[in-house]
Amino acid sequence: MGQLHNLMLLLPCLIFSTLLRTEAMSVAPVKVSTTPIFPTIPRGQTNKDFQVLLHVEAPPAANLKGHVPIDVVAVLDVSGSMNDPVAAAAAASPESNLQASRLDVLKASMKFIIRKLDDGDRLSIVAFNDGPVKEYSSGLLDVSGDGRSIAGKKIDRLQARGGTALMPALEEAVKILDERQGGSRNHVGFILLLTDGDDTTGFRWTRDAIHGAVAKYPVHTFGLGASHDPEALLHIAQGSRGTYSFVDDDNLANIAGALAVCLGGLKTVAAVDTRVSLKAAELSGGGARIVRVDSGGYESSVACGGASGEVVVGVLYAGEVKNFVVHLHVPAASSTTLTFSSVECGGYCDAATVCDHCHHRHQQQLLAVGYSYSHAPGAAAAAVSVEGHGVFVERPEVAAAFVSVDGGGGRQRQTLLPSPVVMQHMVRFELLELVAGFAEAEMASKPAATTTQPRAADVLQGKWEEFRRARQFWGGVELDGVEREVDAMVASLRSGLAYVGSWVSSHQMQRATAMGSPEKVVAEFMTPAMVIMVEEARKLPPPPPPPPAAAEAARERPGGCDGGDDIHHVIRQRLELWSKVRREVPLMYQPSPEQEDVQLTAVFREASLEAIDRAMHHDIYLAVVHVSNQRRC
């Protein structure tokens, strides 16, 4: 009987312990927390811009239940400029007169990617120049079988020639991912785009132009060398929730390192379709209202007049952290209409009611924050949904909140300081908006002459100095580190806008990008898996130069072979130009009512059309000669 009595006494403890273990086991790996900028808002005060920091944290790689398989489509530029030598690679073997080309480095980097993909992952190769090159491309290859070796052989066969047409290659990559069937859609799809040149088709890259084409899957773009177009690659990344990285001319031998920064994240997917929901507290007297959400490159929305909102985060890598700032309108609190939760008593009491237990410390709920995500894509992956937790602030009387007693017995007004963490993220988002706006304006103006670059540097420097002056007295905000980042951007403008664009991409997505080299990254965005992958890429030997026999064969080719496809592309462009001119000539010569002018106009029109026909025939002749030379090669 005594033992039964003791068991009955222990039963509540056992049940409570079991509940704790069950709760611990069911805790969602993804965590969301909030920090208001002030813990207190005086009851009679209206705050038109009250900030709440939203903190989303993915679990570390060690806590993942298993590897989420991925499908990677590598879109590889094999245009003629990829034959250009890589100076850094040549310096690694000064005894040799042969220099590794950009294509050689690209091949070595892709073989690194192939080795590092996990069993169950799949890789597709889309090689392109003037369009997708079918003979060098492949569908999705399972790297756990023969796909790894098949992919390596495809990479070995790559040859560079022709121009650069990005959009058809991207469309082909999207098509490959779209056409996956059944269980293969449980793989997370990504696209890697590597190119060293500007698009030679004249396509104008805007967000509207690319949104429908590449918005389905994240496209991580990589610019190789100084000749690539930062505007196009940044817009592609922004339109697809991807990132934009680049390696400068001095670091072209480190393409593998730039890819490693990205691959370290792709291999450690912790959650997909991550969404954070916001709901303003419904109070009879009028509660807080959501004004906007600072979310950088992530989609956010506010609905129902500020009653609700959402942030779409999408894919989270293991160890990643995302921060967003929610801006609220908080009206004054009415003691007759609002109900506040008590801090000490744990219950609810009316603001006008005297409560001895809670000592008149009352809280008001501003927001309810919930979130959802899945461990993997597809219907088979069960979604995890976490009910919202509340965001509360105290709403005391003004006198109680802001009056304190000093050591001398006198009374003095106390200043309530804002949260330094919230302030720092506010500064980050405001600086991001400034730099992104500057980059967009500079890219739109397309400065061609190098003399315009000092002007751009002066403009950014001036904007930063004005930005800093306006925030120099913000308590708890550290601006020296931010200034070093701005100084690096200003200095980089001598070489173009690539560094600034990559910095913008990194901060918009809060994800590491290579900003000129694998060593130039935002450290706070690097996950442990990225650091390990970059270190492994650093140990790779220098890319091998082309074999002597191949180099000798290249020197012995007929003159029409070298760069033949580039010539063909130029001829095609000329034909298109002449066709356009031929269509527009009749519009240039509109006759006047006088008979003499009519006849003169007809003469000019016929003469112009005849000259155009001769030019077109000459270009066709050159094209025939070019094809003949190609056949002899």
KOLPAMAR-431702 format. One line per field, with one value per residue (C-alpha): x negated, z negated, y negated. Coordinates in steps of 0.001 Angstrom, whole numbers, always signed. Last residue first. Layout:
residues N
px <- X_...
pz <- Z_...
py <- Y_...
//
This chain:
residues 633
px <- -39031_-38089_-34369_-34795_-36496_-33543_-31100_-33038_-33106_-29324_-28871_-31070_-28885_-25762_-27360_-28040_-24455_-23187_-25437_-24287_-20643_-21184_-22729_-19781_-17299_-19029_-19081_-15407_-14385_-16521_-15006_-11443_-11960_-13185_-10090_-7737_-9649_-9189_-5455_-4935_-2643_-5611_-6970_-7913_-11488_-12503_-9513_-10578_-14010_-12622_-12175_-15569_-17212_-15759_-16965_-20387_-20580_-19483_-22103_-24737_-23859_-24171_-27577_-28740_-27553_-29341_-32531_-32237_-31655_-34882_-36990_-39993_-38737_-39057_-42801_-43329_-44221_-47918_-48014_-45058_-46716_-49831_-47749_-45970_-49248_-50749_-47943_-45779_-46931_-46009_-43897_-45947_-45647_-42560_-43229_-41255_-38164_-38271_-38535_-35577_-33495_-34353_-33436_-30178_-29205_-29938_-27534_-28814_-26323_-28099_-31375_-30117_-32365_-35647_-37760_-35989_-37032_-35508_-32485_-31795_-28282_-27059_-23331_-21230_-19152_-19135_-22484_-24313_-22626_-23524_-27139_-27224_-25928_-28444_-31313_-30176_-29637_-32791_-36543_-37069_-33825_-35655_-37098_-33610_-32404_-35368_-34791_-31112_-32098_-34560_-31816_-29531_-32202_-32580_-28811_-28081_-24565_-23992_-22579_-21740_-23706_-25572_-22450_-21760_-25474_-26075_-23542_-24842_-28374_-27122_-25300_-28399_-30638_-28171_-28087_-31859_-32420_-29969_-31825_-35128_-33589_-32476_-36004_-36040_-33740_-30728_-28437_-25242_-22759_-20445_-23325_-24150_-20540_-20077_-23378_-22445_-19012_-20560_-23120_-20476_-18010_-20792_-21853_-18299_-18118_-21413_-20540_-17307_-19288_-21591_-18671_-16953_-20125_-20809_-17325_-16092_-17093_-14491_-15593_-14954_-13611_-15084_-13921_-16216_-17429_-21076_-21430_-18793_-15088_-13336_-10615_-9930_-7666_-5713_-5081_-3888_-1396_-2340_-1831_-4245_-5012_-4020_-4735_-2723_-3569_-1975_-1142_-3799_-3015_-5228_-4318_-4407_-6649_-4816_-3169_-6493_-9323_-11460_-11547_-8463_-7758_-5294_-5316_-3392_-3689_-868_-1352_-859_+145_+470_-1141_-210_-2322_+131_-1553_-696_+498_+2289_+4473_+6353_+8663_+8444_+6309_+8764_+7290_+5920_+4057_+410_+447_-2992_-3000_+714_+2223_+3925_+7489_+8294_+11604_+11763_+8027_+7535_+4106_+2552_+2160_-642_-1483_-3855_-7013_-8288_-12044_-13436_-16338_-17377_-19755_-21320_-22765_-21420_-20190_-16707_-14603_-11481_-11482_-8013_-7165_-3494_-1134_+2115_+4333_+2531_+5500_+6499_+3134_-595_-3039_-6622_-8736_-12371_-15082_-15270_-12539_-11679_-8019_-5325_-2588_-1212_+1509_+1576_+4879_+8149_+10455_+11985_+8622_+7588_+3849_+2091_+1394_-1927_-2707_-6229_-6694_-9289_-8612_-11672_-13652_-17125_-18902_-22525_-23999_-22771_-24464_-27985_-27396_-27106_-30396_-31956_-31044_-33178_-35994_-35770_-36074_-39386_-41672_-39682_-40935_-42953_-40351_-37565_-35381_-31652_-28639_-24919_-22360_-19011_-15466_-14519_-14021_-16871_-19337_-18367_-18488_-21974_-23255_-21905_-23128_-26563_-27299_-30462_-33671_-35607_-36137_-33704_-30241_-28431_-24641_-22644_-19208_-16561_-13698_-10237_-10972_-13168_-11140_-8144_-10272_-12937_-11504_-9778_-12984_-14844_-17549_-17444_-18372_-20965_-21779_-25426_-24708_-27774_-30553_-32182_-29251_-28304_-24635_-23795_-20146_-18495_-15719_-14939_-14316_-10860_-9926_-11774_-8978_-6624_-8039_-10550_-9587_-9697_-13317_-14511_-12296_-13819_-17294_-16177_-14707_-17989_-19897_-17507_-17895_-21678_-22779_-26563_-28587_-30467_-33211_-34421_-34744_-33306_-34147_-35744_-32567_-30441_-32927_-32590_-28801_-28937_-31258_-28891_-25792_-26966_-25116_-24896_-25346_-21871_-22028_-19366_-19418_-22625_-24464_-27637_-26043_-22909_-24621_-22038_-22067_-24614_-26941_-25463_-26211_-23287_-24539_-22168_-23081_-21220_-21552_-20824_-24441_-25903_-27401_-31031_-32672_-30453_-31093_-34858_-34486_-32656_-35596_-38148_-36040_-35582_-39323_-40022_-37273_-38871_-42050_-45143_-48336_-51043_-54577_-55404_-58114_-55897_-53441_-51245_-51598_-49596_-46638_-46690_-46822_-43798_-43942_-40997_-39261_-36103_-35843_-34597_-31348_-31124_-29024_-27761_-24225_-24586_-21192_-21258_-18629_-18847_-18318_-17568_-20239_-19069_-17437_-19199_-20544_-24249_-23617_-22601_-18900_-17505_-16914_-14315_-14516_-11770_-12801_-9857_-9802_-7296_-6605_-3474_-3812_-789_-1400_+1171_+142_-3575_-5237_-7606_-9905_-11299_-12653_-10571_-12475_-10963_-11745_-11329_-12931_-13244_-13841_-10244_-10049_-8365_-11071_-11255_-7475_-7435_-10262_-8439_-5166_-6920_-8424_-4990_-3427_-6224_-5909_-2141_-2632_-5206_-2635_-556_-3679_-4415_-897_-1200_-4487_-2868_+0
pz <- +90034_+93767_+92926_+90993_+93941_+96180_+93622_+93497_+97288_+97367_+94638_+96552_+99646_+97567_+96336_+99925_+100907_+98010_+99005_+102643_+101567_+99366_+102253_+104504_+101825_+101508_+105270_+105602_+102806_+104111_+107587_+106236_+104144_+107202_+109183_+106442_+105975_+109664_+109482_+106572_+103823_+101616_+101605_+98363_+98435_+95002_+94692_+97737_+96095_+92909_+94120_+95831_+92684_+90605_+93110_+93098_+89299_+89308_+91938_+89927_+86781_+88709_+90025_+86480_+85249_+88100_+87263_+83629_+84881_+86829_+83903_+85333_+88160_+91022_+90459_+91190_+88127_+87382_+84184_+82726_+83550_+81669_+78595_+78739_+79022_+76155_+73745_+72474_+69157_+65932_+63323_+60199_+57540_+55303_+51631_+51710_+52816_+49606_+47533_+49402_+48610_+44905_+44638_+46502_+44181_+41139_+42456_+43940_+43688_+40780_+42719_+45626_+48373_+49986_+49530_+52339_+54748_+56382_+54101_+53540_+52106_+48615_+47835_+46193_+49429_+49841_+48086_+50431_+53559_+52656_+52008_+55363_+57153_+55408_+56337_+59975_+60537_+62442_+61884_+60387_+58509_+56219_+54069_+53237_+52397_+50097_+48354_+47881_+46160_+43928_+43055_+41905_+39505_+38124_+37814_+34515_+33354_+29575_+29370_+32596_+32437_+35720_+37611_+39935_+40292_+41363_+44206_+45487_+45510_+47254_+50012_+50653_+50932_+53310_+55581_+55453_+56469_+59354_+60535_+60290_+62552_+65285_+66648_+67349_+70298_+70926_+68089_+68408_+67035_+65839_+64057_+62194_+61121_+59950_+58061_+56226_+55307_+54023_+52013_+50291_+49665_+48242_+45980_+44635_+44117_+42259_+40135_+39043_+38268_+35962_+34263_+33499_+31924_+29998_+28366_+27826_+24742_+22291_+21022_+17320_+16021_+12680_+9056_+6230_+3416_+4269_+5762_+8454_+8286_+11521_+13687_+17181_+16861_+13722_+14852_+18290_+16974_+17963_+21297_+21229_+24561_+25906_+29077_+28880_+30063_+33199_+33804_+35474_+38693_+40018_+43514_+44221_+47100_+49352_+51323_+52634_+51346_+48320_+44581_+44879_+43430_+41315_+39133_+36491_+34979_+33001_+32731_+30451_+27157_+24360_+21002_+17561_+14569_+12045_+9123_+10585_+7360_+5830_+8900_+9116_+12111_+14710_+17063_+16842_+15627_+17310_+15752_+15079_+11741_+12148_+15672_+16072_+19525_+20715_+21792_+23788_+23787_+20586_+19983_+23558_+25072_+27481_+30982_+32188_+35903_+36624_+38670_+38892_+39327_+40808_+39795_+41387_+39797_+41551_+39662_+42076_+45284_+45512_+48678_+48972_+46819_+47666_+45132_+44311_+43038_+41174_+39749_+41696_+43810_+44555_+46019_+45708_+47917_+47927_+50608_+49702_+51306_+48429_+45883_+44282_+43400_+43695_+41769_+39546_+37281_+33493_+31668_+31944_+28965_+29330_+29651_+32336_+32056_+35388_+37211_+38763_+40669_+41349_+44319_+45087_+48350_+47812_+44709_+43706_+47067_+46390_+49799_+51371_+48664_+49055_+52814_+52854_+51110_+53025_+56366_+55514_+54428_+57648_+59687_+57973_+61054_+62202_+59167_+60693_+63405_+60865_+59523_+59312_+57180_+57645_+55459_+56029_+55180_+58881_+59977_+57795_+59236_+62837_+62118_+60593_+63516_+66127_+64348_+63574_+67292_+67702_+69075_+65802_+65086_+64526_+63347_+61314_+61032_+58507_+60021_+57449_+59147_+60318_+61021_+64049_+67155_+65731_+63771_+66441_+68580_+65698_+63697_+66611_+68857_+72332_+74922_+77378_+78534_+77460_+73745_+71953_+71141_+68624_+67780_+65053_+64221_+61410_+61245_+58210_+57704_+54363_+54955_+54081_+57713_+58584_+56885_+59804_+62929_+63637_+66664_+64871_+63799_+67366_+68702_+66242_+67522_+71165_+70420_+68836_+71950_+74262_+72065_+71860_+75477_+75649_+78864_+80616_+79569_+76509_+76325_+73641_+74041_+70608_+68933_+70647_+69511_+65906_+66156_+67417_+64534_+61903_+63683_+63555_+60290_+57192_+59349_+60824_+64119_+64998_+68742_+70586_+72528_+74638_+77831_+77279_+77319_+75920_+77851_+79314_+76639_+74311_+72229_+70177_+67763_+65458_+62014_+59609_+55885_+54476_+53592_+52515_+54736_+53855_+56705_+59361_+57912_+58046_+61639_+62338_+60995_+63117_+66245_+65459_+64967_+68360_+69928_+68521_+70261_+68783_+70176_+72107_+72063_+69116_+66570_+64977_+63666_+61061_+62913_+65773_+63466_+62277_+65850_+67034_+70807_+73072_+74522_+72569_+74910_+77682_+75915_+73726_+70935_+68544_+67166_+64343_+63438_+59855_+58503_+54724_+52228_+48623_+46503_+43224_+39871_+39565_+36117_+37049_+39929_+37486_+37178_+39144_+37411_+38181_+36192_+36580_+35104_+34065_+34916_+33739_+36375_+35643_+31872_+30063_+26405_+23598_+22202_+22364_+24619_+22930_+24019_+26780_+30161_+29879_+30178_+31862_+32174_+34861_+34664_+37322_+35738_+34426_+30903_+31052_+29157_+26487_+26096_+25716_+23168_+21191_+21318_+20041_+17156_+16278_+16343_+14168_+11716_+11527_+10924_+8137_+5374_+6771_+6887_+3235_+2265_+4281_+2517_-850_+0
py <- -22399_-22050_-22124_-25369_-27010_-26161_-27528_-30812_-31138_-30641_-33286_-35712_-35224_-35851_-39075_-40188_-39416_-41549_-44449_-44251_-44181_-47243_-49151_-48251_-49301_-52674_-53275_-52332_-54699_-57545_-57225_-56978_-60109_-62020_-60978_-62084_-65312_-66177_-65444_-67886_-66506_-65500_-61972_-60139_-58869_-57611_-55267_-53318_-52806_-51216_-47647_-47611_-49008_-46145_-43581_-45225_-44918_-41284_-40499_-42347_-40362_-37109_-38193_-38970_-35555_-33814_-35690_-34524_-30982_-31143_-32338_-30586_-28435_-30962_-31238_-27591_-25491_-24944_-27034_-25126_-21833_-22955_-23842_-20496_-18645_-20642_-19585_-22479_-23964_-22138_-23971_-24726_-21999_-22016_-22732_-25993_-24085_-22042_-25226_-26711_-23608_-23739_-27440_-26869_-23993_-26165_-28839_-32099_-34977_-36692_-36650_-38754_-37389_-38400_-35258_-33385_-36171_-39250_-39473_-35768_-35608_-34678_-34828_-37509_-37516_-41307_-41574_-39184_-40563_-44157_-43182_-41357_-44447_-46712_-44393_-44093_-47817_-48717_-48540_-52008_-51387_-48968_-51768_-53079_-49565_-48920_-52278_-51332_-48091_-49927_-52421_-49618_-48417_-51944_-52472_-50700_-51605_-51516_-55030_-56800_-60034_-59618_-58605_-61560_-62268_-58680_-58754_-62107_-60723_-57562_-59473_-61581_-58532_-56878_-59954_-60427_-56789_-57192_-60309_-58459_-55760_-58179_-58557_-54810_-55404_-53208_-54211_-52122_-54726_-51946_-50252_-53457_-54037_-50452_-50514_-53727_-52385_-49169_-51174_-53335_-50506_-48347_-51215_-51470_-47705_-47629_-50662_-48977_-45829_-47771_-49498_-46202_-44802_-48026_-47868_-51406_-53432_-54745_-58134_-58718_-62019_-62968_-62909_-63907_-61652_-62066_-58581_-59272_-58374_-57436_-58935_-57606_-54613_-55430_-58990_-57912_-55356_-51841_-50056_-47116_-45517_-42109_-40123_-36929_-33459_-32135_-28516_-26414_-24537_-21762_-20579_-16866_-15892_-13435_-16258_-17497_-19643_-18693_-19445_-21623_-25056_-27035_-30123_-32004_-35487_-37109_-40853_-43853_-42256_-44802_-44275_-45550_-46400_-47917_-46139_-42716_-41142_-44160_-44652_-47953_-47856_-50612_-48538_-45670_-42417_-39358_-36487_-35649_-37465_-39016_-40423_-41055_-40861_-44028_-44723_-47804_-49721_-51783_-52199_-53412_-52721_-55201_-53846_-51541_-51769_-48928_-48386_-44798_-44409_-41195_-38973_-35686_-33191_-30210_-27251_-24651_-26287_-27764_-27663_-29810_-32956_-34265_-36999_-37503_-40175_-40690_-43442_-46178_-47237_-43685_-42698_-43383_-41510_-40289_-38660_-38174_-40307_-42784_-41999_-45339_-44784_-47445_-49275_-46507_-47942_-47859_-47737_-49601_-49970_-46536_-44857_-42426_-41803_-42228_-38997_-38092_-34907_-33624_-31314_-28646_-26816_-24645_-23687_-22466_-22383_-21438_-20582_-23825_-25894_-24536_-24607_-28404_-29173_-26265_-27855_-30888_-28569_-26567_-29776_-30460_-30560_-33588_-35484_-38339_-38931_-39333_-36534_-37109_-36264_-37016_-35246_-33535_-34573_-34164_-37761_-38996_-36501_-37248_-40984_-40687_-38625_-41050_-44176_-42744_-42144_-40077_-41594_-41946_-38272_-35416_-36429_-33788_-33586_-31569_-30969_-30032_-28174_-29241_-32931_-32223_-33065_-34921_-37349_-37779_-40561_-42335_-42432_-43950_-42562_-44071_-41417_-42732_-39211_-39443_-38988_-40301_-37890_-35571_-33312_-30805_-30151_-27709_-26610_-25013_-22459_-20810_-17104_-15770_-16435_-13242_-11336_-11792_-13453_-16178_-18249_-21596_-21125_-20494_-23302_-25779_-24900_-25252_-28671_-29687_-28614_-30488_-33621_-33766_-34138_-34574_-34311_-31528_-29119_-27223_-23460_-21181_-17485_-17093_-18405_-15779_-13107_-14282_-14187_-10609_-9669_-11056_-9781_-6184_-5745_-7965_-11071_-10692_-12582_-15167_-15770_-16453_-19127_-19187_-17844_-19924_-23324_-25770_-29054_-31464_-30030_-27457_-24358_-23044_-20380_-18500_-17189_-14935_-14321_-10866_-10244_-13562_-16261_-16973_-15082_-16707_-20175_-19625_-18416_-21672_-23688_-21784_-22339_-26040_-26456_-24881_-27031_-30156_-29098_-27473_-28937_-27100_-28509_-26298_-27046_-29686_-27061_-28784_-32074_-30594_-30011_-33603_-34864_-32907_-32607_-33501_-30422_-31311_-34303_-32037_-31154_-28047_-29603_-26923_-26522_-23990_-22479_-21200_-18802_-18402_-15598_-16636_-14949_-13486_-14218_-17561_-18420_-18274_-20708_-23424_-24316_-27282_-30606_-33268_-36540_-39168_-42513_-44696_-48405_-51034_-53668_-55741_-55452_-56906_-57721_-57671_-54299_-54924_-52314_-49850_-47045_-49270_-48106_-44960_-41654_-38593_-34899_-32240_-28814_-26139_-22734_-22664_-21283_-17888_-16003_-18704_-18672_-14919_-15081_-17778_-15859_-12754_-14741_-16162_-12686_-11310_-14213_-13770_-10025_-10386_-10793_-7953_-5822_-6628_-5591_-2395_-1649_-2290_+0
//
